[in-house]
């Protein structure tokens, strides 16, 4: 049941456009598909999704033709297993600080011989046990996308080691958290923070790893695309709606003053 379109785009070197989904609203997922997004990142780290909610959002994304990535609450085996058994196209793993932690976490994303993911066929990703079991294991190992956050200076300093982990598909840079870890919270344009981001980009691309990053505006989008980003997280459903709401009210008030 896994939607593999994002995996195909990344494998081809194409740029993929996604957005964080924080609201438990299937209609938003459908609208994102109609608007032309390539994938969604269901944000379990900074929202209140439960496991059934996540599975329903994934189901909606599949029906709408969107790939679904789950940003987990943490790197535990339980969170990874539930996300992938629900049929997500991949997981985005936050809150890691060392290459050793990454190796342990990614092992939970793959079945033997690539990893140690718990094996069950009685779940949505395996067609509830009604599909070919060998094909399911093979497809899951080949197509599950593993995105690892590089959101602190400790991880950024280990990017060479991260690039040696074959199961990692995308290194995702979190500029805000990175700036905070460097004692410059929110100063994402500080020269020292920018230098670290540029270093991660350069090393990752040199080793053939895809780079993802959070983008909050057009200027940032152009900048990071030129640097080689191919996994774009454009704001979130909350931010998109909040900005549109504010612009609507602003336009209304401006119009009201002219009549």
C-alpha positions as CSV (number, residue, x, y, z in Angstrom):
1,X,0.0,0.0,0.0
2,X,3.0,2.3,0.3
3,X,3.1,5.3,-2.1
4,X,6.5,5.2,-3.7
5,X,6.3,8.4,-5.8
6,X,8.6,10.4,-3.4
7,X,11.2,7.6,-3.4
8,X,11.2,7.7,-7.1
9,X,11.6,11.5,-7.3
10,X,14.5,11.5,-4.8
11,X,16.2,8.6,-6.6
12,X,15.9,10.5,-9.9
13,X,17.4,13.6,-8.3
14,X,14.2,15.6,-8.7
15,X,13.1,18.2,-6.2
16,X,10.1,17.2,-4.1
17,X,7.8,19.7,-2.4
18,X,6.2,18.8,0.9
19,X,4.7,20.5,4.0
20,X,4.3,19.6,7.6
21,X,0.8,18.5,8.6
22,X,-0.1,19.4,12.2
23,X,-3.9,19.4,12.0
24,X,-5.9,16.2,12.2
25,X,-7.9,17.0,9.1
26,X,-8.0,14.7,6.0
27,X,-9.5,17.5,3.9
28,X,-6.3,19.5,4.3
29,X,-4.3,16.5,3.0
30,X,-6.6,16.3,-0.1
31,X,-6.3,20.0,-0.7
32,X,-2.5,19.8,-0.6
33,X,-2.6,17.1,-3.2
34,X,-4.9,19.2,-5.4
35,X,-2.6,22.2,-4.9
36,X,0.3,20.2,-6.3
37,X,2.4,19.1,-3.3
38,X,4.4,15.9,-3.7
39,X,4.3,14.7,-0.1
40,X,3.3,15.5,3.4
41,X,5.2,15.2,6.7
42,X,2.8,14.2,9.5
43,X,4.2,16.0,12.5
44,X,3.9,13.8,15.5
45,X,6.7,15.6,17.2
46,X,4.9,19.0,17.5
47,X,1.3,18.0,17.4
48,X,-1.2,15.8,19.2
49,X,-1.7,13.0,16.7
50,X,-2.5,9.5,18.1
51,X,-1.7,6.3,16.2
52,X,-5.2,5.9,14.7
53,X,-5.1,9.6,13.6
54,X,-1.8,9.0,11.8
55,X,-3.1,5.9,10.0
56,X,-6.2,7.8,8.8
57,X,-4.0,10.6,7.5
58,X,-1.8,8.2,5.7
59,X,-4.9,6.5,4.2
60,X,-6.1,9.9,3.0
61,X,-2.7,10.7,1.5
62,X,-2.6,7.4,-0.4
63,X,-6.0,8.0,-1.8
64,X,-5.0,11.5,-2.9
65,X,-1.8,10.3,-4.5
66,X,0.6,11.9,-1.9
67,X,3.5,10.2,-0.3
68,X,3.5,10.4,3.5
69,X,6.4,10.8,5.8
70,X,5.9,10.6,9.6
71,X,8.0,12.9,11.7
72,X,8.1,10.8,14.9
73,X,7.9,11.8,18.5
74,X,11.2,10.2,19.1
75,X,13.5,7.5,17.8
76,X,12.1,4.6,19.8
77,X,11.3,1.3,18.1
78,X,7.6,1.7,19.0
79,X,7.2,5.0,17.2
80,X,9.0,3.8,14.1
81,X,7.1,0.5,14.0
82,X,3.7,2.0,14.3
83,X,4.4,4.6,11.6
84,X,5.6,2.1,9.1
85,X,3.0,-0.6,9.9
86,X,0.4,2.0,9.1
87,X,1.7,2.2,5.6
88,X,3.7,5.5,5.6
89,X,6.2,6.0,2.9
90,X,8.9,6.7,5.4
91,X,9.9,8.2,8.7
92,X,11.6,11.4,9.7
93,X,13.6,10.9,12.9
94,X,14.3,13.9,15.2
95,X,16.2,14.4,18.5
96,X,19.3,12.4,17.7
97,X,22.8,13.5,18.6
98,X,25.2,10.8,17.5
99,X,25.9,8.6,14.5
100,X,25.5,5.6,16.8
101,X,22.0,6.7,17.8
102,X,21.2,7.0,14.1
103,X,22.4,3.5,13.3
104,X,20.2,2.1,16.1
105,X,17.2,4.0,15.0
106,X,17.5,3.1,11.3
107,X,17.8,-0.5,12.1
108,X,14.2,-0.5,13.2
109,X,13.1,0.8,9.8
110,X,14.2,-2.3,7.8
111,X,13.5,-6.0,7.9
112,X,16.2,-8.7,7.9
113,X,18.9,-8.6,6.5
114,X,18.9,-4.8,6.3
115,X,17.7,-4.2,9.8
116,X,15.7,-5.6,12.8
117,X,12.2,-4.2,12.2
118,X,9.5,-6.2,14.0
119,X,7.8,-8.5,11.6
120,X,4.1,-8.7,11.4
121,X,1.9,-9.2,8.3
122,X,-1.4,-8.4,10.1
123,X,-1.3,-4.7,9.5
124,X,-2.1,-2.1,6.9
125,X,1.3,-1.8,5.2
126,X,1.2,-5.6,4.5
127,X,-2.3,-5.5,3.2
128,X,-3.5,-7.1,6.4
129,X,-1.7,-10.3,5.5
130,X,-3.5,-10.8,2.2
131,X,-0.6,-9.9,0.0
132,X,2.6,-11.7,-1.0
133,X,4.7,-11.7,2.1
134,X,8.1,-12.0,0.4
135,X,7.3,-9.2,-2.0
136,X,6.1,-7.1,0.9
137,X,9.4,-7.5,2.8
138,X,11.5,-6.8,-0.3
139,X,9.4,-3.7,-1.3
140,X,9.5,-2.3,2.3
141,X,13.2,-2.6,2.5
142,X,13.8,-1.0,-0.9
143,X,11.2,1.8,-0.8
144,X,10.9,2.9,2.8
145,X,12.4,6.4,3.1
146,X,14.6,7.2,6.1
147,X,15.0,10.9,6.9
148,X,17.3,11.9,9.8
149,X,17.3,15.3,11.4
150,X,20.5,17.3,11.6
151,X,19.3,19.9,14.0
152,X,22.2,20.4,16.5
153,X,25.9,21.2,16.3
154,X,26.9,17.7,17.5
155,X,25.1,16.0,14.7
156,X,26.4,18.5,12.1
157,X,29.9,17.7,13.2
158,X,29.3,14.1,12.4
159,X,27.8,14.5,9.0
160,X,30.7,12.4,7.4
161,X,29.7,9.5,9.6
162,X,26.0,9.9,8.8
163,X,26.8,9.7,5.1
164,X,28.3,6.3,5.7
165,X,25.0,4.8,6.9
166,X,23.4,3.3,3.8
167,X,19.8,3.2,5.2
168,X,19.7,7.0,5.5
169,X,18.2,8.6,2.4
170,X,17.9,12.2,3.4
171,X,19.6,14.5,5.9
172,X,17.1,17.0,7.1
173,X,18.5,20.3,8.4
174,X,16.5,22.1,11.0
175,X,17.8,25.7,11.0
176,X,15.9,26.9,14.0
177,X,17.0,24.1,16.3
178,X,20.5,24.2,14.9
179,X,20.8,27.9,15.7
180,X,19.6,27.2,19.3
181,X,22.2,24.5,19.8
182,X,24.8,27.0,18.8
183,X,23.6,29.5,21.4
184,X,21.9,31.7,18.8
185,X,18.2,30.8,19.1
186,X,16.3,31.8,16.0
187,X,19.3,33.5,14.3
188,X,19.2,31.2,11.3
189,X,21.0,33.9,9.2
190,X,23.9,34.3,11.6
191,X,27.2,33.7,9.7
192,X,28.2,30.9,12.0
193,X,24.9,29.1,11.6
194,X,24.9,29.6,7.9
195,X,28.4,28.2,7.7
196,X,27.4,25.0,9.4
197,X,24.3,24.6,7.1
198,X,26.5,25.1,4.1
199,X,29.0,22.5,5.4
200,X,26.3,19.9,5.9
201,X,25.0,20.5,2.4
202,X,28.4,20.2,0.8
203,X,29.4,17.0,2.5
204,X,26.1,15.3,2.1
205,X,25.9,16.1,-1.6
206,X,29.5,15.0,-2.1
207,X,28.6,11.6,-0.7
208,X,25.4,11.3,-2.7
209,X,22.9,11.9,0.1
210,X,19.8,13.9,-0.5
211,X,19.4,17.1,1.6
212,X,16.1,18.3,3.1
213,X,15.4,21.5,4.9
214,X,12.6,23.6,6.3
215,X,11.7,26.6,4.2
216,X,9.7,29.5,5.4
217,X,9.7,31.8,2.3
218,X,10.6,32.4,-1.3
219,X,14.1,33.8,-0.6
220,X,15.0,30.8,1.5
221,X,13.6,28.4,-1.2
222,X,15.7,29.9,-3.9
223,X,18.8,29.9,-1.7
224,X,18.5,26.2,-0.7
225,X,17.5,25.0,-4.1
226,X,20.7,26.5,-5.5
227,X,22.6,24.7,-2.7
228,X,21.2,21.4,-3.8
229,X,18.2,20.7,-1.6
230,X,15.8,18.2,-3.1
231,X,13.5,17.5,-0.1
232,X,11.7,20.8,0.6
233,X,9.5,21.2,3.7
234,X,7.5,24.3,2.9
235,X,6.0,25.6,6.1
236,X,3.1,23.7,7.6
237,X,-0.7,23.5,7.2
238,X,-1.0,25.7,10.4
239,X,1.4,28.4,9.0
240,X,-0.1,28.4,5.6
241,X,-3.6,28.8,7.0
242,X,-2.6,31.4,9.6
243,X,-0.7,33.5,7.0
244,X,-3.7,33.3,4.6
245,X,-6.1,34.3,7.4
246,X,-3.9,37.3,8.4
247,X,-3.6,38.5,4.8
248,X,-7.4,38.2,4.4
249,X,-8.1,40.3,7.5
250,X,-5.4,42.8,6.4
251,X,-6.9,43.2,3.0
252,X,-10.4,43.6,4.5
253,X,-9.3,46.3,6.9
254,X,-7.5,48.2,4.1
255,X,-10.6,48.0,1.9
256,X,-12.8,49.1,4.8
257,X,-10.8,52.3,5.3
258,X,-11.4,53.4,1.7
259,X,-15.2,53.2,1.8
